[in-house]
């Protein structure tokens, strides 16, 4: 760490840039000092205070929305994209599954009509259908 009284060599272009930045800060400080009374008077107005409050609320909501969008963008949606659509689920429900196939093997094909309560088998009505 260098001591405060040590000299440091800097290139000329950097020295000129530091001088320009220092001059800009001095000018800004003078402008701000001249505007402080005006800013103080503005903040005394209830309308301006309400506008400033509304702006902060808007800014807070904008940041929350941006954070929410960033979280959504970072999430891996491949799992959700692979989920079946409602149309696919409807098609799958329309096809009989393993339980229905097992019941058909045990009881025979049911095509409506009366069923024997004891065995669960369809009662042949003798219609020949």
Backbone as JSON Lines, residues from 0, in Angstrom:
{"i":0,"aa":"X","n":[0.85,-1.17,0.0],"ca":[0.0,0.0,0.0],"c":[0.89,1.23,0.0]}
{"i":1,"aa":"X","n":[0.58,2.18,-0.86],"ca":[1.41,3.38,-0.94],"c":[0.98,4.39,0.12]}
{"i":2,"aa":"X","n":[1.95,5.17,0.53],"ca":[1.67,6.24,1.5],"c":[1.03,7.41,0.78]}
{"i":3,"aa":"X","n":[0.4,8.29,1.52],"ca":[-0.3,9.42,0.94],"c":[0.66,10.4,0.27]}
{"i":4,"aa":"X","n":[1.85,10.59,0.83],"ca":[2.76,11.58,0.27],"c":[3.62,11.03,-0.87]}
{"i":5,"aa":"X","n":[3.43,9.77,-1.24],"ca":[4.2,9.23,-2.35],"c":[3.65,9.74,-3.67]}
{"i":6,"aa":"X","n":[4.54,9.87,-4.63],"ca":[4.13,10.3,-5.96],"c":[3.85,9.09,-6.84]}
{"i":7,"aa":"X","n":[2.84,9.24,-7.7],"ca":[2.47,8.17,-8.61],"c":[2.51,8.73,-10.02]}
{"i":8,"aa":"X","n":[3.11,7.99,-10.95],"ca":[3.17,8.43,-12.34],"c":[1.95,7.88,-13.08]}
{"i":9,"aa":"X","n":[1.24,8.77,-13.78],"ca":[0.1,8.35,-14.6],"c":[0.31,8.88,-16.01]}
{"i":10,"aa":"X","n":[-0.2,8.16,-16.99],"ca":[-0.07,8.66,-18.37],"c":[-0.83,9.97,-18.54]}
{"i":11,"aa":"X","n":[-0.43,10.75,-19.52],"ca":[-1.02,12.06,-19.75],"c":[-2.51,11.97,-20.07]}
{"i":12,"aa":"X","n":[-2.92,10.99,-20.89],"ca":[-4.33,10.86,-21.25],"c":[-5.2,10.59,-20.03]}
{"i":13,"aa":"X","n":[-4.66,9.8,-19.08],"ca":[-5.42,9.51,-17.86],"c":[-5.51,10.75,-16.98]}
{"i":14,"aa":"X","n":[-4.41,11.52,-16.91],"ca":[-4.41,12.76,-16.13],"c":[-5.44,13.74,-16.68]}
{"i":15,"aa":"X","n":[-5.49,13.89,-18.01],"ca":[-6.47,14.78,-18.63],"c":[-7.9,14.31,-18.34]}
{"i":16,"aa":"X","n":[-8.09,13.0,-18.39],"ca":[-9.43,12.47,-18.12],"c":[-9.83,12.72,-16.66]}
{"i":17,"aa":"X","n":[-8.91,12.53,-15.73],"ca":[-9.2,12.79,-14.31],"c":[-9.51,14.27,-14.09]}
{"i":18,"aa":"X","n":[-8.79,15.16,-14.77],"ca":[-9.08,16.59,-14.65],"c":[-10.48,16.91,-15.19]}
{"i":19,"aa":"X","n":[-10.85,16.32,-16.31],"ca":[-12.17,16.57,-16.89],"c":[-13.27,16.04,-15.97]}
{"i":20,"aa":"X","n":[-13.07,14.85,-15.38],"ca":[-14.06,14.3,-14.46],"c":[-14.21,15.16,-13.21]}
{"i":21,"aa":"X","n":[-13.07,15.65,-12.69],"ca":[-13.12,16.51,-11.5],"c":[-13.86,17.8,-11.81]}
{"i":22,"aa":"X","n":[-13.61,18.37,-12.99],"ca":[-14.3,19.61,-13.37],"c":[-15.81,19.36,-13.52]}
{"i":23,"aa":"X","n":[-16.17,18.22,-14.09],"ca":[-17.59,17.9,-14.25],"c":[-18.26,17.74,-12.89]}
{"i":24,"aa":"X","n":[-17.58,17.1,-11.93],"ca":[-18.15,16.94,-10.6],"c":[-18.3,18.28,-9.89]}
{"i":25,"aa":"X","n":[-17.31,19.16,-10.06],"ca":[-17.41,20.49,-9.44],"c":[-18.61,21.24,-10.01]}
{"i":26,"aa":"X","n":[-18.77,21.18,-11.33],"ca":[-19.88,21.88,-11.97],"c":[-21.22,21.3,-11.51]}
{"i":27,"aa":"X","n":[-21.31,19.97,-11.42],"ca":[-22.53,19.33,-10.97],"c":[-22.84,19.71,-9.52]}
{"i":28,"aa":"X","n":[-21.81,19.74,-8.69],"ca":[-22.0,20.12,-7.29],"c":[-22.53,21.55,-7.16]}
{"i":29,"aa":"X","n":[-22.01,22.47,-7.99],"ca":[-22.49,23.85,-7.95],"c":[-23.94,23.94,-8.42]}
{"i":30,"aa":"X","n":[-24.28,23.2,-9.48],"ca":[-25.66,23.21,-9.96],"c":[-26.6,22.63,-8.91]}
{"i":31,"aa":"X","n":[-26.19,21.52,-8.28],"ca":[-27.03,20.89,-7.28],"c":[-27.22,21.8,-6.07]}
{"i":32,"aa":"X","n":[-26.14,22.48,-5.66],"ca":[-26.24,23.39,-4.51],"c":[-27.2,24.53,-4.83]}
{"i":33,"aa":"X","n":[-27.2,24.98,-6.09],"ca":[-28.11,26.05,-6.48],"c":[-29.55,25.56,-6.58]}
{"i":34,"aa":"X","n":[-29.76,24.27,-6.86],"ca":[-31.1,23.72,-7.05],"c":[-31.71,23.16,-5.77]}
{"i":35,"aa":"X","n":[-30.92,22.98,-4.72],"ca":[-31.43,22.36,-3.49],"c":[-32.63,23.13,-2.92]}
{"i":36,"aa":"X","n":[-32.6,24.46,-2.84],"ca":[-33.79,25.14,-2.32],"c":[-35.05,24.9,-3.18]}
{"i":37,"aa":"X","n":[-34.86,24.81,-4.5],"ca":[-36.0,24.55,-5.38],"c":[-36.53,23.14,-5.13]}
{"i":38,"aa":"X","n":[-35.61,22.18,-5.0],"ca":[-36.03,20.8,-4.73],"c":[-36.74,20.7,-3.38]}
{"i":39,"aa":"X","n":[-36.24,21.44,-2.38],"ca":[-36.87,21.43,-1.06],"c":[-38.29,21.98,-1.15]}
{"i":40,"aa":"X","n":[-38.48,23.05,-1.94],"ca":[-39.83,23.61,-2.1],"c":[-40.75,22.63,-2.83]}
{"i":41,"aa":"X","n":[-40.2,21.94,-3.83],"ca":[-41.02,20.98,-4.57],"c":[-41.51,19.85,-3.67]}
{"i":42,"aa":"X","n":[-40.64,19.35,-2.79],"ca":[-41.04,18.23,-1.94],"c":[-42.05,18.64,-0.87]}
{"i":43,"aa":"X","n":[-42.22,19.92,-0.66],"ca":[-43.25,20.37,0.29],"c":[-44.64,20.28,-0.32]}
{"i":44,"aa":"X","n":[-44.73,20.22,-1.63],"ca":[-46.02,20.13,-2.3],"c":[-46.6,18.73,-2.12]}
{"i":45,"aa":"X","n":[-47.86,18.63,-1.67],"ca":[-48.46,17.3,-1.51],"c":[-48.63,16.58,-2.85]}
{"i":46,"aa":"X","n":[-48.84,17.34,-3.91],"ca":[-49.0,16.72,-5.23],"c":[-47.69,16.08,-5.7]}
{"i":47,"aa":"X","n":[-46.59,16.79,-5.5],"ca":[-45.29,16.26,-5.91],"c":[-44.94,15.05,-5.05]}
{"i":48,"aa":"X","n":[-45.23,15.11,-3.74],"ca":[-44.97,13.96,-2.88],"c":[-45.78,12.75,-3.32]}
{"i":49,"aa":"X","n":[-47.02,12.99,-3.72],"ca":[-47.85,11.89,-4.2],"c":[-47.29,11.31,-5.5]}
{"i":50,"aa":"X","n":[-46.84,12.2,-6.4],"ca":[-46.23,11.72,-7.64],"c":[-44.97,10.91,-7.37]}
{"i":51,"aa":"X","n":[-44.16,11.38,-6.43],"ca":[-42.93,10.65,-6.1],"c":[-43.27,9.3,-5.49]}
{"i":52,"aa":"X","n":[-44.27,9.26,-4.6],"ca":[-44.71,7.99,-4.01],"c":[-45.22,7.03,-5.08]}
{"i":53,"aa":"X","n":[-46.02,7.57,-6.01],"ca":[-46.54,6.74,-7.1],"c":[-45.41,6.21,-7.98]}
{"i":54,"aa":"X","n":[-44.42,7.07,-8.23],"ca":[-43.3,6.63,-9.05],"c":[-42.54,5.5,-8.35]}
{"i":55,"aa":"X","n":[-42.3,5.62,-7.05],"ca":[-41.59,4.57,-6.33],"c":[-42.39,3.27,-6.33]}
{"i":56,"aa":"X","n":[-43.7,3.36,-6.19],"ca":[-44.54,2.16,-6.24],"c":[-44.48,1.53,-7.63]}
{"i":57,"aa":"X","n":[-44.56,2.37,-8.66],"ca":[-44.45,1.86,-10.03],"c":[-43.1,1.19,-10.24]}
{"i":58,"aa":"X","n":[-42.02,1.82,-9.76],"ca":[-40.68,1.27,-9.91],"c":[-40.54,-0.06,-9.16]}
{"i":59,"aa":"X","n":[-41.11,-0.15,-7.96],"ca":[-41.06,-1.38,-7.19],"c":[-41.78,-2.51,-7.94]}
{"i":60,"aa":"X","n":[-42.96,-2.19,-8.49],"ca":[-43.71,-3.21,-9.23],"c":[-42.99,-3.62,-10.51]}
{"i":61,"aa":"X","n":[-42.35,-2.65,-11.16],"ca":[-41.6,-2.96,-12.37],"c":[-40.44,-3.9,-12.06]}
{"i":62,"aa":"X","n":[-39.74,-3.65,-10.95],"ca":[-38.65,-4.52,-10.55],"c":[-39.16,-5.92,-10.19]}
{"i":63,"aa":"X","n":[-40.31,-5.97,-9.5],"ca":[-40.87,-7.27,-9.14],"c":[-41.27,-8.05,-10.39]}
{"i":64,"aa":"X","n":[-41.86,-7.36,-11.36],"ca":[-42.24,-8.03,-12.61],"c":[-41.01,-8.51,-13.36]}
{"i":65,"aa":"X","n":[-39.98,-7.69,-13.4],"ca":[-38.74,-8.09,-14.09],"c":[-38.11,-9.29,-13.4]}
{"i":66,"aa":"X","n":[-38.13,-9.3,-12.06],"ca":[-37.58,-10.44,-11.33],"c":[-38.4,-11.7,-11.59]}
{"i":67,"aa":"X","n":[-39.72,-11.54,-11.62],"ca":[-40.59,-12.68,-11.9],"c":[-40.34,-13.23,-13.3]}
{"i":68,"aa":"X","n":[-40.19,-12.34,-14.27],"ca":[-39.92,-12.78,-15.64],"c":[-38.56,-13.47,-15.73]}
{"i":69,"aa":"X","n":[-37.59,-12.96,-14.98],"ca":[-36.26,-13.58,-15.0],"c":[-36.31,-14.97,-14.38]}
{"i":70,"aa":"X","n":[-37.08,-15.13,-13.31],"ca":[-37.22,-16.44,-12.68],"c":[-37.9,-17.41,-13.65]}
{"i":71,"aa":"X","n":[-38.95,-16.93,-14.31],"ca":[-39.66,-17.79,-15.27],"c":[-38.76,-18.17,-16.43]}
{"i":72,"aa":"X","n":[-37.95,-17.23,-16.89],"ca":[-37.06,-17.53,-18.0],"c":[-35.96,-18.51,-17.59]}
{"i":73,"aa":"X","n":[-35.56,-18.46,-16.32],"ca":[-34.49,-19.34,-15.85],"c":[-35.0,-20.75,-15.59]}
{"i":74,"aa":"X","n":[-36.3,-20.91,-15.39],"ca":[-36.86,-22.23,-15.08],"c":[-36.8,-23.15,-16.28]}
{"i":75,"aa":"X","n":[-36.61,-24.43,-16.02],"ca":[-36.61,-25.42,-17.1],"c":[-38.04,-25.84,-17.39]}
{"i":76,"aa":"X","n":[-38.57,-25.38,-18.5],"ca":[-39.96,-25.68,-18.83],"c":[-40.1,-26.91,-19.7]}
{"i":77,"aa":"X","n":[-39.02,-27.68,-19.84],"ca":[-39.11,-28.87,-20.68],"c":[-40.04,-29.9,-20.05]}
{"i":78,"aa":"X","n":[-40.07,-29.99,-18.72],"ca":[-40.98,-30.93,-18.06],"c":[-42.42,-30.56,-18.27]}
{"i":79,"aa":"X","n":[-42.71,-29.26,-18.21],"ca":[-44.08,-28.81,-18.43],"c":[-44.47,-28.97,-19.89]}
{"i":80,"aa":"X","n":[-43.51,-28.71,-20.77],"ca":[-43.8,-28.83,-22.2],"c":[-44.07,-30.28,-22.58]}
{"i":81,"aa":"X","n":[-43.51,-31.23,-21.82],"ca":[-43.74,-32.63,-22.1],"c":[-45.04,-33.15,-21.54]}
{"i":82,"aa":"X","n":[-45.74,-32.36,-20.74],"ca":[-47.0,-32.8,-20.15],"c":[-48.06,-32.92,-21.24]}
{"i":83,"aa":"X","n":[-48.96,-33.9,-21.1],"ca":[-49.98,-34.07,-22.14],"c":[-50.99,-32.92,-22.13]}
{"i":84,"aa":"X","n":[-51.52,-32.63,-23.3],"ca":[-52.53,-31.58,-23.42],"c":[-53.88,-32.14,-23.0]}
{"i":85,"aa":"X","n":[-54.88,-31.27,-22.86],"ca":[-56.22,-31.71,-22.5],"c":[-56.8,-32.62,-23.58]}
{"i":86,"aa":"X","n":[-56.5,-32.33,-24.82],"ca":[-57.0,-33.18,-25.92],"c":[-56.39,-34.58,-25.82]}
{"i":87,"aa":"X","n":[-55.1,-34.66,-25.5],"ca":[-54.46,-35.97,-25.36],"c":[-55.04,-36.74,-24.17]}
{"i":88,"aa":"X","n":[-55.27,-36.04,-23.06],"ca":[-55.88,-36.7,-21.9],"c":[-57.29,-37.2,-22.22]}
{"i":89,"aa":"X","n":[-58.06,-36.43,-22.96],"ca":[-59.41,-36.84,-23.36],"c":[-59.34,-38.08,-24.24]}
{"i":90,"aa":"X","n":[-58.37,-38.11,-25.18],"ca":[-58.2,-39.27,-26.05],"c":[-57.82,-40.5,-25.24]}
{"i":91,"aa":"X","n":[-56.92,-40.33,-24.27],"ca":[-56.5,-41.47,-23.44],"c":[-57.66,-42.0,-22.59]}
{"i":92,"aa":"X","n":[-58.49,-41.1,-22.06],"ca":[-59.63,-41.54,-21.24],"c":[-60.66,-42.29,-22.08]}
{"i":93,"aa":"X","n":[-60.75,-41.95,-23.36],"ca":[-61.73,-42.61,-24.23],"c":[-61.32,-44.05,-24.54]}
{"i":94,"aa":"X","n":[-60.05,-44.37,-24.44],"ca":[-59.59,-45.73,-24.69],"c":[-59.67,-46.53,-23.4]}
{"i":95,"aa":"X","n":[-60.19,-47.75,-23.46],"ca":[-60.25,-48.56,-22.24],"c":[-58.85,-48.93,-21.76]}
{"i":96,"aa":"X","n":[-58.69,-48.95,-20.46],"ca":[-57.38,-49.25,-19.89],"c":[-57.28,-50.68,-19.43]}
{"i":97,"aa":"X","n":[-56.26,-50.96,-18.62],"ca":[-56.0,-52.31,-18.13],"c":[-57.12,-52.82,-17.24]}
{"i":98,"aa":"X","n":[-57.7,-51.95,-16.43],"ca":[-58.78,-52.37,-15.52],"c":[-59.99,-52.83,-16.33]}
{"i":99,"aa":"X","n":[-60.33,-52.09,-17.38],"ca":[-61.47,-52.48,-18.2],"c":[-61.18,-53.78,-18.95]}
{"i":100,"aa":"X","n":[-59.95,-53.95,-19.43],"ca":[-59.6,-55.19,-20.12],"c":[-59.67,-56.38,-19.17]}
{"i":101,"aa":"X","n":[-59.22,-56.2,-17.94],"ca":[-59.28,-57.26,-16.96],"c":[-60.73,-57.63,-16.63]}
{"i":102,"aa":"X","n":[-61.58,-56.64,-16.5],"ca":[-63.0,-56.91,-16.22],"c":[-63.64,-57.64,-17.39]}
{"i":103,"aa":"X","n":[-63.3,-57.33,-18.61],"ca":[-63.85,-58.02,-19.78],"c":[-63.41,-59.48,-19.8]}
{"i":104,"aa":"X","n":[-62.16,-59.73,-19.43],"ca":[-61.68,-61.12,-19.41],"c":[-62.42,-61.93,-18.35]}
{"i":105,"aa":"X","n":[-62.68,-61.31,-17.21],"ca":[-63.38,-62.03,-16.14],"c":[-64.86,-62.21,-16.42]}
{"i":106,"aa":"X","n":[-65.52,-61.17,-16.92],"ca":[-66.99,-61.2,-17.02],"c":[-67.52,-61.28,-18.44]}
{"i":107,"aa":"X","n":[-66.69,-61.13,-19.42],"ca":[-67.17,-61.1,-20.79],"c":[-67.48,-59.67,-21.19]}
{"i":108,"aa":"X","n":[-67.71,-59.45,-22.45],"ca":[-67.98,-58.1,-22.98],"c":[-69.36,-57.65,-22.55]}
{"i":109,"aa":"X","n":[-69.45,-56.5,-21.97],"ca":[-70.74,-55.94,-21.53],"c":[-71.19,-54.94,-22.59]}
{"i":110,"aa":"X","n":[-72.36,-55.15,-23.12],"ca":[-72.89,-54.25,-24.14],"c":[-74.17,-53.61,-23.67]}
{"i":111,"aa":"X","n":[-74.35,-53.46,-22.39],"ca":[-75.58,-52.89,-21.85],"c":[-76.58,-53.98,-21.53]}
{"i":112,"aa":"X","n":[-77.6,-53.62,-20.84],"ca":[-78.63,-54.6,-20.48],"c":[-78.46,-55.08,-19.05]}
{"i":113,"aa":"X","n":[-79.27,-56.05,-18.66],"ca":[-79.25,-56.52,-17.27],"c":[-77.99,-57.31,-16.95]}
{"i":114,"aa":"X","n":[-77.58,-57.24,-15.67],"ca":[-76.4,-57.92,-15.18],"c":[-76.82,-58.74,-13.96]}
{"i":115,"aa":"X","n":[-76.32,-59.98,-13.86],"ca":[-76.58,-60.82,-12.7],"c":[-75.84,-60.22,-11.5]}
{"i":116,"aa":"X","n":[-76.58,-59.94,-10.42],"ca":[-75.98,-59.3,-9.26],"c":[-75.0,-60.22,-8.56]}
{"i":117,"aa":"X","n":[-75.2,-61.47,-8.59],"ca":[-74.33,-62.41,-7.89],"c":[-73.01,-62.62,-8.59]}
{"i":118,"aa":"X","n":[-73.04,-62.8,-9.89],"ca":[-71.81,-63.11,-10.63],"c":[-71.21,-61.88,-11.31]}
{"i":119,"aa":"X","n":[-72.04,-60.89,-11.59],"ca":[-71.56,-59.71,-12.3],"c":[-71.52,-59.93,-13.8]}
{"i":120,"aa":"X","n":[-72.02,-61.07,-14.27],"ca":[-72.01,-61.37,-15.7],"c":[-73.27,-60.85,-16.36]}
{"i":121,"aa":"X","n":[-73.18,-60.47,-17.64],"ca":[-74.4,-60.04,-18.33],"c":[-75.37,-61.2,-18.45]}
{"i":122,"aa":"X","n":[-76.66,-60.9,-18.31],"ca":[-77.71,-61.9,-18.47],"c":[-78.08,-61.91,-19.94]}
{"i":123,"aa":"X","n":[-78.01,-63.09,-20.53],"ca":[-78.34,-63.22,-21.94],"c":[-79.83,-63.07,-22.09]}
{"i":124,"aa":"X","n":[-80.24,-62.04,-22.8],"ca":[-81.66,-61.78,-22.97],"c":[-82.27,-62.63,-24.07]}
{"i":125,"aa":"X","n":[-81.43,-63.37,-24.8],"ca":[-81.92,-64.24,-25.85],"c":[-82.28,-63.49,-27.12]}
{"i":126,"aa":"X","n":[-81.87,-62.22,-27.22],"ca":[-82.18,-61.45,-28.42],"c":[-81.21,-61.78,-29.53]}
{"i":127,"aa":"X","n":[-80.07,-62.38,-29.2],"ca":[-79.1,-62.72,-30.22],"c":[-78.29,-61.54,-30.7]}
{"i":128,"aa":"X","n":[-78.13,-60.55,-29.9],"ca":[-77.39,-59.38,-30.32],"c":[-75.96,-59.54,-30.19]}
